[in-house]
């Protein structure tokens, strides 16, 4: 059996990272770790079945990663994000792709791209 992977995304600014993932996207903190005060943060967040790790540690990962996250209703998800009136991330309407999904992509403060998607009406998408 192979389990579900947990992406590790680079972060640089703790306050902006928390604002993006916790306040805007609605994730909750699972854990936080520092080897000692003042050292880089390693943060685990979760929303429903989506688990991400965010690391300030050089060498854990590179900024600019891309992650695809399935959601039940990307249209409703995007509307809920827009209603939060975040000044740094305001998704537009989801766009339909040639491969049968509706998608929005948001870029976090470390330039990681999160694409939230659901199947377009009448299609199955991966």
Secondary structure, 3 states (H helix, E strand, C coil): CCCCCCEEEECCCHHHHHHHHHHHCCCEEEEEECCCCCCCCEEEEEECCEEEEEECCCCCCCCCCEEEEECCCHHHHHHHHHHCCCCCCCCCCCEECCCCEEEEEEECCCCCEEEEEEECCCCCCC
